Amino acid sequence: MTEPARRAIGDHSAAVPPVVNVANALTMFRILLVPVFVVALFVDDGESTLWRVVAFGIFVVAAVTDQIDGRIARERNLVTDFGKMADPIADKALIGAALLGLSVLDLLPWWVTAVILVREIGVTILRFWVIRHGVIPASRGGKLKTLLQSVAIGLFVLPFTGALLVVAWVFMAAAVVATVVTGADYVWQAIRLRREGRAAQAAARDAMARADEAQ
């Protein structure tokens, strides 16, 4: 085999990262932490200060791995189709489990959980709705929303009372506002992307029809 051929094969291999890699391992670790977090949160029906702190620690570790695995995947060229699918699942599993757990324990109103979960599920559906036309990129607003949600949920997991609980509510209110605003933005982007995609398809069909007529 010639050297150029070897280089071509090597380049191609480097361009296709293995599914089993550090980034994906961290993503799977985050998924496995979700049931552990839920168990810790529900010890003594959520009345145990110690276990609430433990649950907070688990939540923080999971949230931090969300930042680390994405950075590792990009910096080391370890982005895989599995990672693209598993990463958002891990995020939504963690956020969803935390919100549902807090509401079941009457630590967070159900309407807050409903607003956030409806938005998250709705955006996921929107992504599949327009996937044939393109991908809706993550926006800065979306990243801010995720940060606010994580901070707010983490604060509610801790056994705060008094002034500290007020701080937790301030962050949660900001998270809900960011959730609604970015959700509306995603809806607009999805509609626009679908409209542009269908227009491009129609133009392509017209061009093919004209080419056939010219023949």
Sequence and secondary structure as in RCSB ss.txt:
>XXXX:A:sequence
MTEPARRAIGDHSAAVPPVVNVANALTMFRILLVPVFVVALFVDDGESTLWRVVAFGIFVVAAVTDQIDGRIARE
RNLVTDFGKMADPIADKALIGAALLGLSVLDLLPWWVTAVILVREIGVTILRFWVIRHGVIPASRGGKLKTLLQS
VAIGLFVLPFTGALLVVAWVFMAAAVVATVVTGADYVWQAIRLRREGRAAQAAARDAMARADEAQ
>XXXX:A:secstr
  HHHHHHHHHHHHHS  SSSHHHHHHHHHHHHHHHHHHHHHGGGGT HHHHHHHHHHHHHHHHHHHHHHHHHHH
TT   HHHHHHHHHHHHHHHHHHHHHHHHTTSS HHHHHHHHHHHHHHHHHHHHTTTT      HHHHHHHHHHH
HHHHHHHS   THHHHHHHHHHHHHHHHHHHHHHHHHHHHHHHHHHHHHHHHHHHHHHHHHHHH 
